């Protein structure tokens, strides 16, 4: 089982959602807003943890739990739909999951997906 975490531009969400819904096996996904800093340094080269920082950017984080066999197709769908070719398109990470439990039913592992 895999967890796919993608950071994407907010205006690409509709395209990413359409690409994911077009896949034959998509177990569902979660999306939430985030503020982030791109690789490198911003104009002001500072970190402010208690006030708005003009170097930060609005981003969306998308999380998918899936079976191993489905991960490559999901990653490709997200990458192709999110890509604009410009700096700041985001990043996608894939990690191995030890276990998944569906809270409602108690199902575990692949059965929970």
C-alpha positions in Angstrom: 0.0 0.0 0.0 1.1 3.5 -0.7 0.4 7.1 0.4 0.7 9.6 -2.3 1.1 13.2 -1.2 1.0 15.9 -3.9 1.5 19.7 -3.5 -0.2 21.5 -6.4 -1.3 24.9 -7.5 -4.9 25.8 -6.5 -6.0 26.6 -10.0 -5.0 23.1 -11.2 -7.3 21.3 -8.8 -10.2 20.9 -11.3 -7.9 19.3 -13.8 -6.3 17.0 -11.2 -9.7 16.0 -9.9 -10.9 15.2 -13.4 -7.8 13.2 -14.1 -8.2 11.2 -10.9 -11.9 10.5 -11.5 -11.0 9.2 -15.0 -8.9 6.4 -13.5 -10.4 2.9 -13.2 -9.3 2.4 -9.6 -9.3 5.4 -7.4 -10.0 4.8 -3.7 -10.7 8.5 -2.9 -8.5 11.4 -1.9 -8.3 14.3 0.5 -7.5 17.9 -0.4 -6.6 20.8 2.0 -5.1 24.3 1.8 -1.6 25.1 2.8 0.9 27.9 2.7 4.4 27.0 1.5 7.8 28.2 0.4 9.3 27.0 -2.8 12.8 25.6 -3.0 15.4 28.3 -2.5 15.0 31.7 -0.8 12.3 34.2 -1.1 12.8 37.9 -1.8 12.9 38.8 1.9 14.9 35.7 3.1 13.1 35.5 6.3 10.8 33.3 8.3 7.8 34.7 10.1 5.8 32.3 12.2 3.3 34.7 13.5 2.4 37.0 10.6 1.7 36.8 6.9 4.9 36.4 4.9 4.9 37.7 1.3 7.4 34.9 0.3 4.8 32.2 1.1 2.4 30.9 -1.6 -1.1 29.4 -1.4 -0.9 25.7 -2.3 -3.1 22.6 -2.1 -2.1 19.3 -0.5 -3.7 16.2 -2.0 -3.4 12.8 -0.2 -4.3 9.4 -1.6 -4.0 6.0 0.0 -3.9 3.3 -2.6 -2.9 -0.3 -3.5 0.7 -0.7 -4.8 -0.4 -1.5 -8.3 -2.5 1.7 -8.6 0.2 4.1 -7.4 2.0 4.7 -10.8 -1.2 5.6 -12.6 -2.3 7.9 -9.8 1.1 9.7 -9.8 1.1 10.1 -13.5 -2.5 11.4 -13.5 -1.7 14.0 -10.9 1.6 15.1 -12.5 0.2 15.4 -16.0 -2.9 17.4 -14.8 -1.0 19.7 -12.4 1.9 20.5 -14.8 2.1 24.0 -16.3 5.8 23.9 -17.0 6.4 26.8 -14.7 8.4 27.0 -11.5 6.1 26.2 -8.6 4.1 23.4 -10.2 4.6 21.4 -7.0 5.9 18.0 -6.0 4.6 14.5 -5.5 5.9 12.0 -2.9 5.1 8.3 -2.5 5.7 6.4 0.7 5.1 2.8 1.8 2.2 2.3 4.3 2.6 -0.3 7.0 -1.2 -0.5 7.6 -4.5 1.2 6.8 -7.6 0.8 8.9 -11.1 1.9 7.7 -12.5 3.5 10.9 -16.1 2.7 10.1 -15.7 -1.0 9.4 -12.4 -2.0 11.0 -11.2 -3.4 7.6 -7.4 -3.4 7.3 -4.8 -3.2 4.6 -6.0 -3.5 0.9 -9.5 -4.3 2.1 -9.7 -0.8 3.7 -8.9 0.8 0.4 
